[in-house]
Structure formats: structure tokens, C-alpha cells
């Protein structure tokens, strides 16, 4: 069933009472009351506490915790603990331990140590899910099921090999079709029996890229099948509570989120700011816009960090005001929750230095006082959760293509420049619109584009013929399309489309690329419009497209760098190089302006203020988050600040590091920035 609209923003986080004694539980409940926590997530890593021996279920401690929460009026998500099998399971079923690409079977000792295709693991996972659902599935405080945790463990062992072969039979039908798709004539790789096919383990030199890509597709589907099995056990036990699993999007990605989203009642994500600099706020927006797009509406933030930012080998302190601004940033872009990992900082264990709502210093601390402040703010924003009856939560005229196959295809090695990643290029495009204050959605290949005026394809390396037709129809119908280098180059089997790049998009873009000239790590190239480029240049032969900018340096000097092709009522742009961020910002801002895609609030981004309009059922809310460090900003016009109670009619000033959320009449006018000293 769909996730019901909560009557308030869900606030709290992962709660691990199994790590503590009962006297600490009582203190936790009191601190939760103080902070106005209304939701916790239970059981994420509690399998050994719930089932200390195979077949012996010991849930009494969890009964006690749930009773304490219930008496305090606190709801909970209940997790199936299958991301961390207990030691007894690994000892009894050593074949269910994962095998790395180098053939090494891992030993028990950490989380995520399981082989997703192992029958014993799948049986045990279904069993624990069914037991939990039978006991707690109809509890009135149960907000939903949190199945597993951060699916993403790849296994290349014998169980995975057998399951992979079954998946390939379903995809290709026979070996002749597989051999054709995988180009196995290369390097004498032709398969004559299914048993010859293995996962792409470490080999002498380079893997067949089609083989590697299909294994990533298989792994995503295999994990999804495991999720669905647990969901069905929950439903068979009679529980009707909504089911989700928390996506994770760091610099790796093992899931096709579009297919997963359709199998969940609510889409949720764990998201962690990855820099102490101002780009951290752009990262909040990136994760939020992605998740809202996967969900096609409101979504859930299952985890964020309260007090720390992890960068490399260090954890830097996140200031309390930044924690609050980040939390509001997620909510502005559609989240129905502000949940954290974790409630109380662990005293021992592998993540004892992970940040928490209750730090090691306890409730008498600067960090926890900020948690209390956030709890009060979120209570005032209760009505933000009701989505509009029609239209999107955040209205956007601009979209960016998101495709896991492009990510995985770009990860196959031995391309002309392996330093270029899909993640970086997608995020760079999003960052440009974020800096301009222009709202953005993400779309899947073949999605309905009728609401968008501008679509960006950053390094859409893998493209099917149907997608080329889809893009042509969008442009011919009046849309503007921006395509970067390394797009349309390969088909769905990672076979290069011959005849010149960008392959399937040559006709639409009106260009034909004859050569690639990669730049060195420190090299740059200057275009005749003043833009600076790096990493990648091309010899571009226009075949109907107009040249907007040319290279001025190197072997490509004088050649086309950026082009525009008029097709029907729209325009198709080709950018044959990696523009540096500032140049990319200017280019994409100009394309947005061309189609009338404007900033949410004129002048806000230039003043250091993130402005996001979240549409609602009865009222709209304009979130104003001042990420600048120096000058206050004053807004004037319609709206009352939900947090301070101040009216914008007389002018509302937001200090650097501050924030305001203006409640507006549904579809009514926005205020204006009248001063930014």
C-alpha cells in the first residue's frame, strides 16, 4: 500500500537499544520527549539479539522497547535485520559468505557479509521477516517496514554464478543471442554452454564490457528479488504497513533505482554530506532531487549525519546551524522526514565515532540542544507534509537523465579517459542548476517529458535505439536538449555504434565526431567564447549543426567544440568537451533562460540563499536557507515565517547561516529579495 501522508514530519533516527541497558532506555525516552522525537527505526542490526541460535526467536527485549516507545507516543519503523547475519549463521552456512572479484571468500566479522544468491541466506531472511511481521505487523505505532539496510553487497561466488546463468537465459533465450550481444568473437570468448559463464572475477587482463555490465544488471535484480521476497513474507503475515528499503548513493552504485522504486510503497534514502565546503549544500539538493524523482513525489530521508562530515581519513564537525539547514533542505525538496543515524552514539563497535543525535557527551551538550531546536521547528512545519492534489511537489522545467546502466558502462575500464565518471558529470550538471536556483528533476530513459522544456544528458554512454527516438520526439516537439561527449556512443550491450560518434545521436545532433583527443590531468583547453575545458576534446564535423564555440588550442584548434542543431520546434546542443564548472554553469544557465526556466526566487542564489518552493495541498512553503557567510538578506512580500512568526510584508531579514520557511497561499505570489547588504 502507498505510504500514507503523515500528520507531521517524522523526526528521530536509528535506535539500537540492544547496545544498552534498560536504565539507558529510560533516559533515551526522556531525551526523545525533550527533543520531540516522534519516530525511530528499530532492529536494523539486531539479528543476533532476535535470533541468537538458529530457530530460537527471542523478541522479549524488543517487546519491552516498543512498549516504552508506545507509552511515550513515539512511532517506529521496524527493520528486517538481514544486512548483518549473526555469527551462528555464517558458521552453519559457510557457502553463504560472499566471494570477492579476486576469488577470496570473506569471513564473518562485519556487516553486509552475505551472498545474496545463497539459498540458506534467502531462507533465513524470509524466516526472520515473517516472524517479525507476525508479531508486530499490526502494531498501531508501526509506521512502516524498513527491509534490510542499504542493499549493495556484490557476490561473485558459486551461488551467484548459478543465478547469473539463470538470469542470462531469461534475458537472451539462447547462447547464440548472448554471443552476438557480448561480441564473444573477440579474444576467442565464444560460449558453447551456459556452464562456461562465470561472474566477472579477476582475470588476466580486461573483462568483456558487455559481460561486466550484464552482471551489474543481474546483481541489481537479484537484490531486488531478495527484497521482494521479504516484502511478500510481511504481506503474507497480514501486515498492511508500508514497505521501503533505504537506498544509498555514495560514489558507488549497485542498484537500478527506477525499477526498485516501483516495488516499494515509499522510497527512502540514506544521504551524507561529503564536504565541509559550500558544495555540501548542493549535495543535499542533489540527493533530494534524485530521490524525489525516483519516488515521483514525497519521499523519506532515513539517515543523515547530525554532527559530522566524513572526508577521507577525517571526520569534521558539522555546526548545529548547518545540521538544521541541511535538514530543512531535504524537506524543502520533498522529504517527509528528518531521520538520522543514529539516536545515541555507540560506546563500542566499528562505528563508535559515527555522529549521533545524542553524542557521547549526552543530552547536556551543544549538539543535543540543536536537536531540540530542530524538533521544535519540525513540529511547526507539520502541514508541509500534505502533497498537492495535482502536480509535482517541486515544479521543475528542467530534467537530467539518470540511468544506472550509463554509470556502470562508464565504469568499464580502458576507455580513452577512465578518470571521467558518470557520477561526477551528472552531479556537475545538477550543480550548475543548483547554483542558478533553477529547480531540477531526474528522469529515466523513455520517461514522459511533457512537463519539461530542457533535458540534459551528461555522459549517457549506454543508449538504446528506442531512447534515440524518444529524444528526437522531445526535441522535434519543442524541447531543448543538451548532450555531452561520451553520450550515445554504445548500445545496451556496450557495443560501439560505428560510423562516428555520438553514435545513435549523430542525426539528432547534426554532428559527426571523427577523433577523440584526450587532455592530460593538468591540461586545459580554451574555447573562442572564453570557456575553459579539460579532460576531453574531439574533432567534430558539423552536418547541419551551427557552431557556437570553437577550440583555440592543440590538435583540434579551429574545430567545433559546441554546436546547436535545430530540429522541428526544438534545439539539440552538443558539448564535445568537459567544460570547467564555472563555464558549465554559464552554459546551462543560458540554456535554461532560453526556454524560460527561471530561478525559484530571483536574486536569491546570487545572495547565497537557497530558495525552494514546496507545493502543498492547502498552502505552499518557500524555504529560504542562507548558506552565505557575510551579508544578511531581506525579503519582502507575501508570507509568514513559520519558524519565527515574522511577516515578510514588512521585510524579513535572514542572517548568514540562518533560515526561514514562509507559508504562502496556494499558488500565490512569492516575495522578493529587496536587500542583500
matplotlib code that plots the C-alpha trace (Angstrom):
import matplotlib.pyplot as plt

x = [0.0, 1.2, 2.9, 0.1, 0.8, 2.0, 0.3, 3.7, 7.3, 8.9, 11.8, 14.3, 16.6, 18.1, 17.7, 19.8, 18.6, 20.2, 23.6, 22.4, 21.0, 17.4, 18.3, 19.7, 16.5, 14.6, 17.0, 16.5, 12.8, 13.1, 15.5, 13.3, 10.4, 12.6, 13.6, 10.0, 11.2, 8.2, 9.8, 12.7, 13.9, 14.4, 16.2, 18.5, 21.4, 19.7, 19.5, 21.7, 19.7, 16.4, 17.6, 20.7, 20.6, 19.0, 15.3, 15.3, 13.4, 14.0, 12.0, 11.1, 13.6, 12.1, 8.6, 9.8, 11.3, 8.2, 6.1, 8.3, 8.0, 4.3, 3.7, 5.7, 3.7, 6.6, 6.2, 8.7, 9.9, 10.8, 13.7, 14.3, 17.9, 19.1, 22.0, 24.0, 23.7, 24.7, 27.9, 25.9, 24.5, 27.9, 29.3, 26.4, 26.3, 29.8, 28.7, 26.5, 29.6, 30.3, 33.2, 35.1, 36.1, 39.6, 38.0, 38.6, 35.7, 35.2, 35.0, 32.4, 33.3, 31.4, 28.1, 26.9, 28.8, 26.4, 26.0, 22.7, 22.0, 22.7, 19.5, 20.3, 20.6, 17.4, 15.5, 16.8, 16.0, 12.4, 12.0, 13.1, 11.0, 7.9, 8.5, 8.7, 5.7, 3.6, 4.5, 4.5, 2.8, -0.4, 1.1, -0.6, 2.7, 4.3, 4.9, 6.4, 8.8, 12.4, 13.5, 17.2, 19.7, 21.5, 21.3, 24.6, 26.8, 28.1, 28.9, 30.8, 30.7, 29.2, 25.6, 25.9, 27.3, 24.4, 21.9, 23.6, 23.3, 19.6, 19.2, 21.1, 18.9, 15.9, 17.4, 18.8, 17.0, 19.9, 23.6, 23.7, 21.9, 24.3, 27.4, 26.1, 25.3, 28.6, 30.8, 32.4, 34.2, 36.7, 39.5, 38.0, 35.4, 32.5, 30.5, 29.2, 27.5, 25.9, 28.1, 31.2, 29.9, 31.1, 30.7, 33.4, 36.1, 39.6, 41.2, 44.5, 43.7, 40.4, 36.9, 34.4, 32.5, 29.1, 29.7, 30.5, 27.5, 25.1, 26.5, 25.7, 22.2, 21.8, 23.1, 20.6, 17.8, 18.9, 19.0, 15.5, 14.2, 15.5, 13.8, 10.5, 10.7, 10.9, 8.1, 5.9, 6.5, 5.4, 2.3, 1.5, 1.7, -1.1, 0.8, -0.5, 2.1, 4.0, 7.3, 10.5, 14.3, 16.9, 18.9, 22.5, 24.2, 27.8, 30.4, 29.3, 26.0, 24.8, 21.1, 18.8, 16.7, 13.9, 13.0, 13.3, 11.1, 8.2, 8.4, 8.2, 5.4, 7.7, 11.1, 13.8, 17.5, 20.4, 22.4, 25.6, 27.1, 30.6, 32.4, 32.7, 32.6, 29.6, 29.2, 27.8, 24.5, 24.5, 24.9, 21.9, 19.9, 21.3, 20.3, 16.9, 16.1, 17.2, 15.1, 12.0, 12.3, 12.6, 9.6, 7.6, 6.6, 7.3, 9.9, 11.7, 15.1, 16.1, 19.6, 21.7, 24.6, 23.9, 27.3, 29.9, 31.1, 33.4, 36.1, 38.8, 40.5, 38.9, 35.5, 34.9, 32.4, 29.1, 27.9, 24.4, 23.0, 24.3, 22.6, 19.3, 19.7, 20.6, 17.5, 15.3, 17.0, 15.9, 12.3, 12.1, 12.7, 10.0, 11.2, 8.5, 11.1, 14.3, 15.7, 19.4, 21.9, 21.9, 20.0, 22.7, 26.4, 27.7, 30.3, 31.9, 31.9, 33.0, 31.0, 31.5, 32.8, 29.8, 27.8, 24.5, 21.7, 22.8, 26.6, 29.0, 28.7, 25.0, 21.9, 23.8, 25.6, 25.6, 24.8, 21.7, 20.4, 20.4, 18.5, 15.9, 15.7, 15.2, 12.4, 10.5, 11.0, 9.7, 6.6, 5.8, 6.1, 3.5, 1.3, 4.1, 3.6, 0.3, 1.2, -0.8, -3.8, -2.4, 1.0, 4.5, 5.7, 8.5, 7.8, 10.7, 11.0, 14.4, 15.4, 18.6, 18.8, 19.6, 20.5, 22.3, 23.4, 25.3, 27.0, 28.0, 29.0, 31.3, 33.0, 34.2, 37.9, 40.1, 38.1, 40.0, 39.9, 38.9, 39.2, 35.8, 33.0, 29.2, 28.6, 30.9, 29.3, 25.7, 26.4, 28.2, 25.1, 22.9, 25.3, 25.0, 21.2, 21.5, 23.9, 21.4, 18.5, 16.6, 14.6, 15.6, 14.1, 15.8, 14.2, 14.6, 15.1, 11.7, 10.0, 7.2, 8.9, 5.7, 6.3, 9.9, 11.4, 15.1, 16.7, 20.4, 22.2, 25.6, 27.8, 24.8, 27.3, 24.7, 21.7, 19.1, 17.7, 14.3, 15.9, 17.2, 13.7, 12.4, 14.9, 14.2, 10.4, 11.2, 13.3, 11.0, 8.1, 9.7, 12.1, 15.7, 18.3, 21.9, 24.1, 27.7, 30.6, 30.5, 26.8, 25.1, 28.5, 27.4, 24.3, 22.8, 25.4, 28.3, 29.0, 30.3, 28.0, 30.3, 30.3, 31.4, 30.4, 28.0, 26.6, 22.9, 22.6, 24.5, 21.4, 19.6, 22.7, 23.7, 27.4, 29.8, 32.9, 35.9, 38.5, 39.0, 41.9, 42.2, 43.8, 46.3, 45.4, 46.7, 45.9, 43.2, 41.9, 40.3, 37.4, 36.8, 33.9, 36.3, 35.3, 37.9, 37.7, 39.6, 39.9, 38.4, 38.3, 37.1, 37.3, 33.7, 32.4, 29.1, 26.5, 23.7, 24.5, 25.6, 28.9, 28.5, 32.1, 35.4, 38.6, 41.6, 44.4, 46.0, 45.3, 41.6, 42.2, 39.7, 37.3, 33.8, 33.5, 29.9, 27.1, 23.4, 21.1, 17.5, 15.1, 11.4, 10.4, 13.4, 17.1, 19.7, 23.1, 26.3, 29.1, 32.2, 34.4, 34.3, 33.7, 35.1, 32.3, 32.0, 31.8, 29.3, 27.3, 27.1, 26.2, 23.4, 22.1, 21.8, 20.0, 17.6, 17.0, 16.4, 13.4, 12.1, 13.2, 13.8, 15.1, 12.6, 13.3, 15.2, 18.4, 18.4, 21.2, 23.4, 22.9, 23.9, 20.3, 18.9, 15.2, 12.9, 9.1, 7.4, 3.9, 1.2, -2.4, -3.7, -0.6, 2.8, 6.0, 9.0, 12.2, 14.9, 18.3, 21.1, 24.3, 26.4, 28.8, 28.8, 25.7, 22.1, 19.3, 15.9, 12.8, 9.6, 6.1, 3.7, 4.2, 4.7, 7.8, 6.6, 9.7, 9.9, 6.4, 7.7, 5.8, 7.5, 5.2, 7.3, 10.5, 12.0, 15.8, 17.7, 21.2, 24.1, 23.7, 20.0, 16.8, 13.1, 10.1, 7.4, 3.9, 2.1, -1.3, -1.7, -0.3, 0.0, 2.8, 6.3, 8.1, 11.1, 14.6, 14.8, 18.1, 21.3, 23.9]
y = [0.0, 3.6, 5.4, 7.4, 11.1, 11.6, 14.2, 15.6, 15.4, 12.3, 13.1, 10.8, 8.1, 4.6, 3.4, 0.5, -0.4, -3.8, -2.0, -0.5, -1.5, -0.7, 2.3, 3.9, 3.1, 5.1, 8.0, 7.7, 8.0, 11.1, 12.7, 11.8, 13.6, 16.7, 16.7, 16.0, 12.8, 11.0, 8.2, 5.7, 2.9, -0.4, -3.6, -2.7, -4.7, -6.8, -10.3, -11.9, -10.4, -11.5, -15.0, -16.0, -19.5, -20.9, -21.2, -19.7, -16.4, -14.1, -10.9, -10.1, -7.2, -5.7, -6.0, -4.0, -1.3, -1.0, -0.7, 2.2, 3.9, 3.3, 4.8, 7.9, 8.3, 7.5, 5.6, 3.3, 1.7, -1.9, -3.2, -6.7, -7.2, -9.1, -6.8, -8.3, -12.1, -13.4, -15.5, -18.7, -18.3, -17.9, -20.9, -23.1, -21.9, -21.0, -21.2, -18.1, -15.9, -13.6, -14.1, -11.1, -10.5, -11.9, -15.2, -14.6, -15.7, -13.2, -14.3, -13.2, -10.1, -7.2, -6.1, -7.0, -10.3, -12.5, -14.0, -12.6, -15.7, -18.3, -20.3, -20.6, -16.8, -16.2, -18.8, -17.3, -13.8, -14.8, -16.5, -13.6, -11.2, -13.5, -13.8, -10.1, -9.4, -11.9, -10.4, -6.7, -6.3, -4.8, -2.6, 0.8, 2.6, 0.8, 3.5, 1.1, -1.7, -0.9, -4.0, -4.9, -1.9, -0.3, -3.1, -3.2, -6.2, -7.8, -11.5, -13.4, -16.9, -20.1, -19.3, -16.0, -17.9, -20.2, -17.4, -15.3, -18.0, -18.4, -14.6, -14.7, -17.5, -15.4, -12.3, -13.9, -17.2, -19.0, -18.8, -17.6, -14.3, -13.9, -14.5, -11.9, -9.3, -9.9, -9.8, -13.0, -13.4, -11.0, -12.8, -16.3, -15.8, -17.7, -19.7, -23.1, -24.0, -21.9, -23.6, -21.8, -18.4, -17.1, -13.8, -11.3, -12.3, -11.1, -12.3, -11.9, -8.6, -6.8, -8.1, -8.3, -5.0, -6.5, -9.3, -6.9, -4.6, -7.6, -8.8, -5.4, -5.6, -9.1, -8.1, -5.3, -7.6, -10.4, -8.0, -6.7, -10.2, -10.7, -7.5, -8.6, -12.0, -10.3, -7.9, -10.8, -12.6, -9.4, -9.2, -12.9, -12.4, -9.9, -6.7, -3.8, -1.3, 0.3, -1.2, 0.5, 0.0, 2.7, 3.5, 4.6, 6.9, 7.5, 7.3, 3.7, 2.5, -1.1, -0.6, 0.4, 2.7, 3.2, -0.5, -0.7, 2.4, 0.8, -2.2, 0.0, 1.7, 4.6, 5.5, 6.3, 7.1, 7.5, 10.6, 12.1, 15.4, 14.7, 18.0, 20.8, 23.4, 25.0, 22.2, 20.1, 22.0, 21.3, 17.6, 17.8, 19.2, 16.5, 13.6, 15.1, 15.8, 12.3, 10.6, 12.7, 11.8, 8.1, 8.4, 10.6, 12.6, 12.8, 10.5, 9.6, 10.6, 7.5, 8.6, 11.7, 12.8, 15.1, 16.3, 15.1, 15.3, 12.4, 13.3, 10.8, 9.9, 12.6, 13.4, 17.2, 18.7, 19.8, 23.0, 22.9, 25.5, 23.6, 20.5, 22.3, 24.0, 20.6, 19.0, 21.8, 21.4, 17.8, 18.7, 21.6, 19.1, 16.7, 14.7, 13.7, 13.1, 14.2, 10.9, 10.3, 7.6, 7.2, 8.2, 7.6, 7.4, 3.9, 3.3, 0.4, -1.3, -0.3, 2.9, 4.2, 7.5, 7.9, 11.0, 10.7, 12.9, 12.1, 12.4, 10.7, 13.9, 13.1, 15.4, 18.3, 19.3, 21.9, 19.2, 17.9, 21.4, 21.8, 18.6, 20.0, 23.2, 21.1, 19.1, 22.3, 23.7, 20.5, 20.5, 24.0, 22.6, 19.8, 20.9, 20.8, 17.0, 17.2, 17.0, 18.9, 17.1, 17.8, 18.4, 17.9, 18.7, 20.8, 22.1, 21.9, 22.7, 21.1, 17.4, 15.4, 11.9, 9.3, 5.8, 3.2, 1.4, 4.6, 4.7, 1.0, 1.3, 4.3, 2.1, -0.4, 0.2, 1.1, 3.9, 6.9, 8.6, 6.5, 9.4, 10.7, 9.2, 9.3, 10.3, 13.4, 14.5, 14.1, 15.9, 18.7, 19.3, 19.3, 21.7, 24.2, 24.5, 24.5, 27.4, 29.2, 28.5, 26.6, 23.5, 20.2, 16.7, 13.5, 11.2, 7.6, 6.7, 6.8, 8.8, 11.2, 14.6, 16.6, 18.8, 19.7, 22.3, 21.4, 18.0, 17.3, 14.1, 14.0, 11.2, 9.0, 6.3, 3.5, 4.2, 2.0, 2.8, 3.5, 6.2, 7.9, 8.0, 9.3, 12.1, 13.0, 13.3, 15.6, 18.0, 18.0, 18.7, 21.9, 20.8, 21.8, 19.0, 19.3, 16.3, 15.9, 13.9, 10.2, 10.0, 7.7, 6.0, 2.5, 0.4, -1.5, -4.3, -1.7, -2.2, 1.0, 2.4, 2.7, 5.5, 8.3, 9.4, 10.2, 7.1, 6.9, 10.6, 11.8, 12.7, 14.4, 16.5, 17.2, 16.3, 13.5, 13.1, 11.6, 11.6, 12.0, 13.9, 13.4, 16.0, 15.3, 15.6, 19.2, 20.3, 22.7, 24.0, 27.4, 27.9, 31.1, 32.1, 32.3, 29.0, 26.7, 22.9, 19.9, 16.1, 15.6, 17.2, 16.0, 16.5, 17.4, 17.6, 19.5, 18.0, 20.5, 21.9, 25.5, 26.1, 28.0, 27.7, 26.5, 25.2, 27.5, 25.2, 21.9, 19.4, 20.3, 24.1, 25.8, 22.9, 22.9, 22.4, 23.3, 23.1, 23.6, 21.7, 23.0, 20.1, 20.7, 23.3, 22.5, 22.6, 19.9, 21.1, 19.1, 19.8, 17.9, 18.6, 18.8, 22.4, 23.6, 24.0, 27.8, 27.6, 24.7, 26.8, 29.7, 27.5, 25.6, 28.8, 30.3, 27.2, 27.4, 31.1, 30.3, 28.1, 30.3, 28.0, 30.6, 30.6, 30.0, 33.4, 36.0, 37.1, 34.5, 32.3, 35.4, 36.4, 33.0, 31.9, 28.6, 29.2, 26.2, 26.2, 23.1, 22.9, 21.6, 20.7, 23.8, 26.0, 26.3, 26.8, 28.8, 27.6, 30.2, 28.8, 31.3, 29.4, 32.6, 33.8, 37.6, 39.6, 39.3, 39.2, 40.8, 39.5, 41.4, 40.5, 37.7, 35.1, 34.5, 32.7, 29.5, 29.3, 32.9, 34.1, 37.1, 38.6, 39.2, 42.1, 44.5, 42.9, 39.7, 39.6, 36.3, 36.4, 34.3, 30.7, 31.4, 30.2, 30.9, 29.0, 31.2, 29.8, 31.1, 30.9, 28.0, 29.1, 32.7, 35.3, 34.9, 37.6, 39.4, 40.0, 43.7, 43.9, 41.9, 44.1]
z = [0.0, -0.6, 2.2, 4.0, 4.3, 7.9, 10.0, 10.9, 9.7, 11.0, 13.3, 15.0, 13.8, 14.0, 17.6, 18.8, 22.3, 22.1, 22.7, 26.0, 29.4, 30.4, 32.5, 29.4, 27.5, 30.1, 29.7, 25.9, 26.2, 28.3, 25.9, 23.0, 24.7, 25.2, 21.5, 20.3, 18.5, 17.1, 15.1, 15.5, 13.4, 15.3, 14.6, 11.7, 13.0, 15.7, 14.1, 16.7, 19.5, 18.0, 16.9, 19.0, 17.7, 14.5, 15.0, 18.6, 18.5, 21.5, 20.9, 24.5, 24.8, 21.7, 23.2, 26.1, 24.0, 21.8, 25.0, 26.2, 22.9, 22.7, 26.2, 25.1, 21.9, 19.6, 16.4, 14.8, 11.5, 12.1, 10.1, 9.0, 10.2, 7.2, 6.3, 9.2, 9.6, 13.0, 13.6, 14.0, 10.5, 8.9, 10.8, 9.8, 6.2, 5.1, 1.4, 2.2, 2.7, -0.2, -2.7, -4.0, -7.6, -6.8, -5.7, -2.0, 0.2, 3.0, 6.7, 9.2, 11.2, 9.7, 8.4, 4.8, 4.9, 2.9, -0.5, -1.9, -4.1, -1.4, -0.7, 3.0, 3.3, 1.4, 3.5, 6.8, 5.6, 4.8, 8.1, 10.3, 8.2, 8.7, 12.4, 12.9, 10.8, 12.6, 16.0, 15.2, 11.8, 13.2, 16.0, 16.0, 16.3, 13.3, 10.7, 8.1, 7.3, 6.7, 4.8, 5.0, 5.0, 2.1, -0.4, -2.3, -1.4, -4.6, -4.5, -7.3, -5.7, -6.9, -5.9, -7.8, -10.8, -11.0, -10.5, -13.1, -15.7, -15.0, -15.4, -18.7, -20.0, -19.3, -20.9, -24.1, -24.5, -26.2, -26.4, -30.0, -28.9, -25.9, -28.1, -30.5, -27.8, -26.0, -29.1, -28.0, -31.4, -29.8, -27.9, -28.6, -25.9, -27.7, -25.2, -26.2, -22.9, -20.1, -17.5, -19.1, -18.0, -14.6, -12.8, -13.9, -11.4, -11.6, -14.9, -16.7, -18.4, -19.3, -18.8, -21.7, -21.0, -22.0, -19.6, -16.8, -17.5, -17.5, -14.2, -12.7, -14.1, -12.7, -9.3, -9.0, -10.0, -7.7, -4.7, -5.7, -5.8, -2.3, -1.2, -2.8, -1.1, 2.4, 1.4, 0.4, 3.8, 5.5, 3.5, 3.9, 7.7, 7.3, 7.9, 5.7, 6.9, 4.0, 3.0, 2.0, 1.9, 2.2, -0.9, -0.5, -3.0, -2.3, -5.1, -5.9, -7.1, -7.4, -8.0, -10.8, -8.6, -11.2, -11.1, -7.3, -6.7, -8.4, -5.9, -2.8, -1.0, -0.1, -1.5, 1.1, 1.1, 3.4, 2.5, 3.9, 3.0, 1.6, 2.0, 4.6, 1.9, 0.3, -2.2, 0.7, 0.3, -3.4, -2.5, -0.2, -3.1, -5.5, -3.2, -2.6, -6.2, -7.2, -4.5, -5.2, -8.9, -8.2, -5.9, -8.3, -5.2, -1.5, -0.1, 3.2, 4.5, 6.6, 7.5, 7.7, 9.9, 12.8, 13.8, 11.4, 7.8, 6.8, 4.3, 3.5, 6.8, 8.9, 10.4, 10.6, 13.0, 11.4, 13.0, 14.6, 12.3, 9.3, 10.6, 10.8, 7.4, 5.8, 7.4, 6.0, 2.6, 2.4, 3.5, 1.0, -1.8, -0.8, 2.2, 4.7, 7.4, 9.1, 10.4, 11.4, 12.0, 14.9, 18.0, 20.6, 19.8, 20.3, 23.1, 21.3, 17.9, 14.5, 14.2, 17.7, 16.2, 13.9, 14.7, 16.6, 17.9, 21.4, 21.3, 23.7, 25.9, 26.4, 26.5, 28.1, 25.0, 22.3, 19.7, 21.6, 22.2, 18.4, 18.1, 20.5, 18.4, 15.2, 16.8, 17.6, 14.1, 12.5, 14.7, 13.4, 9.8, 10.2, 7.3, 4.8, 4.5, 2.6, -1.1, -3.7, -5.2, -8.7, -10.0, -8.5, -5.0, -6.5, -10.0, -12.4, -16.1, -16.4, -16.2, -16.2, -17.4, -14.7, -15.9, -13.8, -17.0, -18.0, -14.6, -14.9, -18.6, -17.7, -15.1, -17.6, -18.0, -20.9, -22.4, -23.7, -20.3, -17.4, -15.0, -16.2, -14.2, -14.7, -11.1, -11.4, -14.7, -13.6, -10.3, -12.2, -14.4, -11.3, -9.5, -12.3, -12.0, -8.2, -8.3, -10.6, -8.3, -11.0, -9.9, -11.4, -11.8, -12.9, -15.5, -16.7, -20.4, -22.1, -19.4, -20.0, -20.8, -21.4, -18.4, -19.2, -21.5, -21.2, -20.8, -20.2, -21.0, -19.2, -20.5, -21.5, -22.6, -22.9, -25.1, -26.8, -30.2, -28.6, -26.5, -29.6, -31.0, -27.6, -27.6, -31.2, -30.4, -27.4, -29.5, -32.6, -30.3, -29.0, -26.2, -25.9, -25.4, -24.2, -24.9, -23.7, -25.0, -24.3, -25.0, -27.4, -28.1, -27.2, -27.4, -24.5, -24.9, -24.8, -28.5, -30.0, -32.7, -35.7, -38.3, -35.9, -32.5, -30.9, -32.5, -32.2, -31.7, -34.8, -36.8, -34.0, -33.1, -36.6, -36.0, -36.6, -34.4, -36.2, -33.5, -29.7, -28.3, -24.5, -22.4, -19.6, -15.9, -15.7, -19.2, -20.2, -23.5, -24.2, -26.5, -28.5, -26.3, -23.3, -21.8, -20.3, -20.9, -19.7, -19.9, -23.3, -26.8, -30.1, -33.9, -34.6, -38.2, -38.3, -40.6, -40.3, -36.8, -36.2, -34.4, -31.2, -29.9, -31.4, -29.9, -30.0, -28.9, -29.7, -32.5, -32.5, -32.8, -35.1, -34.9, -33.5, -29.7, -29.0, -31.6, -31.9, -34.3, -34.9, -35.2, -35.6, -32.9, -30.6, -30.4, -29.8, -28.4, -28.4, -25.9, -27.1, -24.1, -20.3, -19.5, -16.2, -13.6, -14.0, -17.7, -17.5, -15.0, -17.5, -20.5, -18.7, -17.1, -20.6, -21.9, -19.0, -19.8, -23.4, -22.6, -19.8, -16.9, -14.2, -10.7, -7.9, -6.4, -8.5, -6.9, -4.1, -5.4, -6.0, -2.4, -1.1, -0.3, -1.4, -2.3, -2.8, -3.2, -1.9, -3.1, -0.8, -0.6, 1.3, 1.3, -0.3, 1.6, 0.4, 2.1, 2.4, 3.5, 3.9, 3.2, 2.8, 5.4, 5.3, 4.5, 5.7, 3.2, 3.4, 1.6, 1.4, 0.2, 0.9, 3.5, 7.2, 8.6, 10.2, 12.4, 13.8, 13.2, 11.4, 8.5, 5.2, 4.4, 6.5, 5.4, 6.8, 7.4, 7.3, 8.7, 7.3, 8.4, 9.1, 7.6, 7.2, 5.9, 4.5, 4.5, 1.3, -0.1, -2.5, -5.9, -4.6, -5.4, -4.0, -2.0, -3.5, -2.3, -1.6, 0.2, 0.3, 2.0]

ax = plt.figure().add_subplot(projection="3d")
ax.plot(x, y, z, "-o")
ax.set_aspect("equal")
plt.show()
